Structures are given as C-alpha cells and as structure tokens.
Amino acid sequence: MTDTAESKKTLFVLNDAPYGTERCYNGLRLAGSLARREGHHVRVFLIGDAAACAMGAQNVPKGYYNIENMLRAVVRRGGEVGVCGTCMDARGITDEQLTGGTRRSTLEELTDWTSEADKVVTF
C-alpha cells in the first residue's frame, strides 16, 4: 500500500530474538494479516534482540516457521521494516546481512513512526 495519507497506520515494535519465544512470530503473524487488508499501512521496527529477525539466509528445520520469510511477506504487501542500527552494531549485524526489504534505522525514525501511527503494538 503506497498511499499512507488515508491509510490506517499501525506500528509493530518487536523486541525478542527471532526464535526461542513466539513473540516475534505472533507479532509478524498479526502484522502480515493486517498488511493484507485494504486501507492499512504496516510498519515494523525491530529493536533489541529482534534485530536478528532481519538477518538473511535463515535456515530453519523443515516444518518450522521462518521469521525472515514472514518479514518479506510484510514488505511484499507494502509494509516497511526498520532495524535499530545501535542494536545491529551491538550484535555484530552488518547492513549486508539484512534480508531484502529491511533496512538499518534509528531511534529518531522510530520516534517519527510512533508519532505518525494510529496504533502501536509491541511484542
């Protein structure tokens, strides 16, 4: 969805590591479902351990969910995904390691996204 002026804007802030708990999984399930709906614009901000969610080339056991694929699905539906740059640096994650459609971001952008959002959901 490209016309965000008339869209309902929802920001998802994910905090946990991609695997080990199901918080990111459930947050991205909801973000993906909302992104499929007409008139909704979804943004996802990955902070703390959730920065690892954006790493490319994730290889999970067959039959297990893949957080990278879930993020890409949100992006394919017009969503935006920002990854905290400070959190990336603290974990040794480089820009080149990020999966397509995700990008290094800042606390300043998270502040902007929060002030522009109609709803903020945290996981």
C-alpha positions in Angstrom: 0.0 0.0 0.0 1.7 3.2 -1.1 -1.0 5.8 -0.2 -0.4 6.1 3.5 -2.1 9.5 3.9 -5.6 7.9 4.0 -4.5 4.6 5.4 -4.8 3.4 9.0 -1.2 3.3 10.2 -0.1 0.6 12.6 3.4 0.3 14.0 4.6 -3.1 15.4 7.6 -2.9 17.7 9.3 -6.3 18.2 11.8 -6.8 21.0 12.6 -10.5 21.3 15.0 -12.8 19.5 13.5 -14.4 16.3 13.5 -17.9 17.8 13.2 -19.2 21.4 9.9 -17.5 22.2 7.0 -17.0 19.8 6.6 -13.2 20.4 8.2 -12.2 17.0 6.3 -15.0 15.3 3.0 -13.8 16.7 3.7 -10.2 16.1 4.6 -10.9 12.5 1.5 -13.1 12.0 -0.6 -10.1 13.1 1.4 -7.6 11.0 1.1 -9.8 7.9 -2.6 -10.3 8.4 -3.2 -6.6 8.8 -0.9 -5.7 5.8 -3.2 -7.9 3.6 -6.2 -5.7 4.5 -7.2 -2.8 2.3 -6.6 0.6 3.8 -3.9 -0.4 6.2 -0.2 0.6 6.2 2.1 -1.5 8.4 5.4 -0.6 9.8 7.6 -3.0 11.8 10.5 -1.8 13.9 13.0 -4.4 15.2 14.8 -3.4 18.4 17.0 -5.2 20.9 17.3 -8.9 20.2 14.7 -8.6 17.5 17.3 -7.0 15.2 18.4 -10.6 14.4 15.0 -11.2 12.9 16.1 -9.3 9.8 19.2 -11.4 9.1 19.1 -13.0 5.7 19.7 -16.7 4.8 17.9 -18.1 7.8 17.9 -21.9 7.7 15.3 -23.4 10.0 14.2 -27.1 10.3 11.6 -28.2 7.8 8.1 -27.5 9.0 9.2 -24.7 11.4 8.3 -21.1 10.8 10.8 -18.8 9.2 10.9 -15.2 10.5 12.8 -13.9 7.5 10.0 -15.1 5.2 7.4 -13.6 7.4 9.2 -10.2 7.3 9.5 -10.4 3.5 5.7 -11.1 3.3 5.0 -7.9 5.2 7.3 -6.0 2.8 5.7 -7.5 -0.3 2.4 -6.2 0.9 3.8 -2.6 1.1 4.9 -2.7 4.7 8.1 -1.1 6.0 10.7 -2.7 8.2 13.3 -0.7 10.1 16.0 -2.3 12.2 17.6 -0.4 15.1 21.2 0.4 14.0 22.5 0.6 17.5 21.1 -2.8 18.2 22.6 -4.2 15.0 26.0 -2.8 15.9 25.8 -4.3 19.4 25.1 -7.7 17.9 27.6 -7.5 15.1 25.0 -7.4 12.4 26.0 -5.6 9.2 23.8 -3.9 6.6 24.9 -6.5 4.1 23.5 -9.3 6.3 19.9 -7.8 6.3 17.3 -9.6 4.3 15.8 -7.8 1.3 13.2 -5.1 2.1 14.6 -4.4 5.6 17.0 -1.6 6.4 19.1 0.0 9.2 17.1 2.6 11.0 17.4 4.9 14.0 15.6 5.7 17.3 14.7 9.0 15.6 12.8 7.2 12.9 11.1 5.0 15.5 10.1 8.3 17.2 8.6 9.6 13.9 6.8 6.3 13.2 5.4 6.3 16.7 4.1 9.9 16.4 2.5 9.1 13.0 0.9 5.8 13.9 -2.8 5.4 14.7 -1.9 2.3 16.8 1.3 1.0 18.3 1.5 -2.7 19.1 4.5 -4.2 20.9 5.6 -7.8 21.1 
